[in-house]
């Protein structure tokens, strides 16, 4: 189908709260498409649109909270798009999405073309840049629901024009940002496809210093393997820099690209999200010594609170202890490489 027809697809995300039908405008590249969408009053809705070329597109959408929503839409040739949107008030809002071809879709609803242009940085018939500066790179994330939600670090997806998740084995899918918490460096993505496996978070059993832990991720993919890297170590401390209790300090080696990946105990349950390393140059300036294996992960207590604000609940796991290789094999099933393009 014509790529531009996706602009009509995204037009359906229009409704907030009450049952109402609204006009919508979608932009893909320099082409403009218009359509309608109807909400049911319970936070869900349905759309059915047609492009200038005659391609028919349908889909459902749902709000997650009072203002943010997501949708998975399909055209009659079998293609799909994952989208997110934000309501400004009932029947008025804007958003963007990612095509499975990697392109970016922008749209607005319930407002004039002039008003809409301010939210998507382009007027109808004009190509415009996505909000934020261009960026490219990669990180790690992991599935936390069977509906395709992926958890990662906020800094991994910040200022990305489009996002793609790659599973070990080469399966890829477009993704959108559902919610971010920059203060706690967490982000939740949505993909269009259901995962083969999901991670489980550790239950109420407290983490202790000295516990063995395993990290799995996709560091520096242009230099090392793209099938995932497993590293092992221990929990060094129950707080991060300057006694920040949101973090665990770990001795597990991590590299650029590991950010957002799962840190697991020896039962395979997630105890943290790998996030950062101590700045070696700053440490040398302060102490005159080179730090070794001083890395940090965001605790699952912080993760649970973040997910709860988005209406998502991760499963709890645990059980008998496994070998590091078995923990890594489990992680391979639910961990993904996240590719960011500006």
C-alpha positions in Angstrom: 0.0 0.0 0.0 1.0 3.7 -0.3 3.0 4.7 2.8 1.0 7.9 3.0 -2.2 5.9 3.7 -0.8 5.4 7.2 -1.6 9.0 7.8 -5.3 8.2 7.5 -4.8 5.3 9.9 -3.6 7.4 12.7 -6.4 9.8 12.3 -8.6 7.6 14.4 -7.2 8.3 17.8 -9.4 11.3 18.4 -11.7 10.7 21.3 -11.3 11.5 25.0 -13.6 10.2 27.6 -17.1 10.8 26.2 -18.8 9.2 23.1 -18.2 11.6 20.2 -17.1 11.5 16.6 -14.3 13.9 15.6 -12.3 14.9 12.5 -8.7 14.0 12.4 -5.7 14.9 10.3 -2.6 12.7 9.8 0.7 13.4 8.1 3.2 11.0 6.7 6.1 12.8 5.1 4.6 15.6 3.1 1.2 14.1 2.5 -2.0 14.9 4.4 -5.0 12.6 5.1 -8.3 13.2 6.9 -10.8 10.9 8.5 -13.0 10.3 11.6 -13.0 8.3 14.8 -15.6 7.5 17.4 -15.1 6.9 21.1 -17.4 4.8 23.2 -17.3 6.8 26.5 -15.4 4.1 28.4 -11.9 5.1 27.2 -11.9 3.0 24.1 -12.8 3.7 20.5 -12.9 2.4 16.9 -11.9 3.9 13.6 -12.5 3.1 10.0 -10.8 5.2 7.3 -9.8 5.2 3.6 -6.9 6.8 1.9 -7.0 8.8 -1.3 -5.6 5.6 -3.0 -8.6 3.6 -1.7 -6.7 1.6 1.0 -9.1 0.8 4.0 -7.7 0.9 7.5 -9.3 0.0 10.8 -8.3 -0.2 14.4 -9.1 0.2 18.1 -7.6 2.6 20.6 -7.6 2.9 24.4 -6.7 5.5 27.0 -4.2 4.6 29.8 -5.1 7.1 32.4 -7.0 10.3 31.7 -4.8 11.8 28.9 -2.5 9.2 27.4 -3.5 6.4 25.0 -2.2 3.8 22.5 -3.5 2.0 19.5 -2.6 -0.8 17.2 -4.0 -0.3 13.7 -4.2 -2.4 10.6 -4.8 -1.9 6.9 -6.4 -4.4 4.5 -3.0 -5.4 3.2 -2.0 -6.8 6.6 0.4 -4.0 7.7 0.3 -2.6 11.2 1.3 0.5 13.1 1.9 1.2 16.8 0.8 4.6 17.9 0.5 6.8 21.0 -1.5 10.0 21.6 -2.2 12.6 24.2 -5.5 14.3 24.9 -5.4 18.0 25.6 -9.1 18.0 26.5 -12.2 16.0 25.4 -12.1 15.4 21.7 -8.8 17.4 21.2 -5.3 16.1 21.1 -2.2 15.1 19.1 0.2 12.2 18.8 2.6 10.2 16.6 3.4 6.6 15.7 5.9 4.3 14.2 5.4 2.3 11.0 6.7 -1.2 10.7 8.8 0.3 7.9 10.5 2.6 10.4 8.8 5.9 9.3 7.2 8.4 11.7 3.5 9.3 11.6 2.2 12.6 13.1 -1.4 13.6 13.6 -3.8 15.9 15.4 -7.6 15.9 16.1 -10.3 18.2 17.1 -8.4 21.4 16.1 -7.8 23.5 13.1 -4.9 23.0 10.7 -3.2 26.1 12.1 -3.5 24.9 15.7 -2.4 21.3 14.8 0.7 22.6 13.1 2.0 23.8 16.4 1.8 20.3 17.9 3.4 18.4 15.1 5.9 21.0 13.8 4.3 21.0 10.3 1.3 22.2 8.5 -0.9 20.0 6.2 1.1 19.3 3.1 4.4 20.2 4.7 7.1 17.9 6.0 8.3 18.9 9.4 10.9 17.6 11.9 9.8 15.5 14.9 9.9 17.2 18.3 13.3 17.2 20.0 16.7 16.9 18.5 17.7 14.0 16.2 19.3 11.0 17.9 20.4 7.5 17.0 21.7 4.7 19.1 20.7 1.6 20.9 19.9 0.2 24.3 18.2 -2.7 25.9 14.7 -3.4 27.2 12.5 -6.3 28.3 8.9 -7.3 28.0 6.8 -6.9 31.2 3.3 -7.8 29.9 1.9 -10.2 27.4 0.3 -7.2 25.6 3.7 -6.2 24.3 4.8 -3.6 26.9 8.6 -3.1 27.1 10.4 -1.5 30.0 13.7 0.4 29.5 15.6 3.5 30.6 14.2 7.0 29.7 17.6 8.1 28.4 17.6 5.2 25.9 14.5 6.6 24.1 14.8 10.3 24.7 14.5 12.4 21.5 14.0 9.4 19.2 12.1 9.9 16.0 11.3 6.2 15.7 11.9 3.1 17.8 12.3 -0.5 16.8 12.8 -3.5 19.2 14.8 -6.5 18.0 14.5 -9.8 19.7 17.4 -12.3 19.8 17.0 -14.3 16.6 16.2 -11.4 14.4 12.5 -10.8 14.9 11.8 -7.0 14.9 8.8 -4.8 15.6 8.1 -1.0 15.8 7.5 0.5 19.2 6.1 3.7 20.7 6.6 5.4 24.0 3.6 5.0 26.3 5.1 6.8 29.3 8.4 8.2 30.6 9.7 9.2 34.0 12.9 11.1 33.4 13.5 11.7 37.1 13.8 7.9 37.8 15.1 7.2 34.3 12.3 4.8 33.2 10.3 4.4 30.1 7.5 2.1 29.0 7.1 1.2 25.3 4.3 -0.6 23.4 4.9 -3.0 20.5 2.4 -4.3 18.1 3.3 -8.0 18.6 2.9 -10.3 21.6 6.2 -11.5 23.2 7.3 -15.1 23.4 8.0 -14.6 27.1 7.8 -11.9 29.7 10.0 -11.0 32.7 8.7 -11.4 36.3 9.7 -9.0 39.1 11.0 -10.3 42.4 8.5 -10.5 45.2 8.7 -9.2 48.7 12.0 -11.0 49.6 14.5 -8.2 50.2 17.7 -7.9 48.1 20.8 -8.3 50.2 24.4 -7.1 49.7 26.5 -10.0 48.4 23.7 -11.7 46.4 24.7 -13.0 43.0 23.0 -11.3 40.1 23.0 -11.7 36.3 22.6 -8.9 33.7 21.5 -9.5 30.1 21.6 -7.0 27.3 22.9 -5.8 24.0 26.0 -3.7 24.6 27.9 -2.0 21.7 26.1 -4.1 19.0 28.3 -2.8 16.2 31.4 -4.3 17.9 30.2 -7.4 19.8 27.5 -10.0 19.2 23.9 -9.0 18.5 22.5 -12.2 20.1 22.8 -10.8 23.6 25.5 -10.7 26.3 25.3 -12.2 29.8 27.5 -10.9 32.6 27.5 -11.9 36.3 28.4 -10.2 39.6 27.0 -9.3 43.0 24.9 -6.7 44.7 27.5 -4.4 46.2 25.3 -2.0 48.1 21.6 -1.2 48.6 22.0 2.5 47.5 23.5 4.4 44.7 25.5 7.6 44.5 25.2 9.8 47.6 23.1 7.1 49.2 20.3 7.3 46.6 18.0 4.5 47.8 16.3 4.2 44.4 19.3 2.3 43.1 21.4 -0.9 43.7 25.1 -0.7 43.3 26.3 -3.8 41.5 29.7 -5.3 40.4 28.2 -6.7 37.2 30.1 -5.4 34.2 27.9 -3.3 31.9 28.8 -1.3 28.8 27.0 1.3 26.6 23.9 -0.4 25.2 23.2 -2.4 28.4 21.1 0.5 29.7 17.5 -0.6 30.3 18.2 -4.3 30.5 17.1 -6.7 33.2 19.2 -7.4 36.3 18.1 -10.8 37.7 18.6 -12.8 40.8 19.5 -16.5 40.6 15.9 -17.6 40.3 15.5 -15.5 37.1 13.4 -12.8 38.7 14.2 -9.2 37.9 15.6 -7.2 40.8 16.6 -4.1 38.9 17.0 -2.2 35.6 20.6 -1.6 34.6 21.1 2.1 34.2 24.5 3.6 34.6 28.2 3.4 35.6 30.3 5.6 37.8 32.0 8.3 35.8 35.6 7.2 35.9 37.1 10.6 35.1 35.0 12.3 37.8 36.0 9.6 40.3 39.7 10.0 39.5 39.5 13.7 40.0 37.9 13.3 43.3 39.9 10.4 44.8 42.9 9.9 42.5 41.9 6.2 42.1 40.4 4.3 39.1 37.0 2.8 40.2 36.4 -0.8 39.2 32.9 -2.3 38.5 30.9 0.4 40.1 27.6 0.2 38.3 24.0 0.9 39.2 20.5 -0.5 38.6 17.1 0.9 39.4 15.3 -1.1 42.1 12.1 -3.0 41.3 10.2 -1.0 44.0 10.7 2.1 41.8 9.7 0.1 38.7 6.5 -1.1 40.2 5.5 2.5 41.2 6.2 3.7 37.7 4.3 0.9 36.0 1.3 1.5 38.4 1.0 5.1 37.2 0.6 3.8 33.6 -2.0 1.2 34.6 0.4 -1.7 34.0 1.0 -4.4 36.5 4.0 -6.7 36.0 3.9 -10.3 37.2 5.8 -11.5 40.2 8.2 -14.4 40.1 10.9 -16.4 41.9 11.4 -20.0 42.9 14.3 -22.4 43.0 17.8 -21.1 42.2 19.3 -21.7 38.8 22.7 -21.6 37.2 23.8 -18.3 35.5 23.5 -20.0 32.1 19.9 -20.9 32.8 19.0 -17.4 34.0 20.5 -16.0 30.9 18.6 -18.4 28.7 15.3 -17.2 30.3 16.4 -13.6 29.8 17.1 -14.2 26.2 13.4 -14.9 25.7 12.1 -11.6 27.0 15.0 -9.1 26.4 15.2 -6.9 23.3 17.6 -4.6 21.7 16.1 -1.1 21.2 17.1 0.8 18.1 16.6 4.6 18.2 16.6 6.7 15.0 16.4 10.5 14.9 
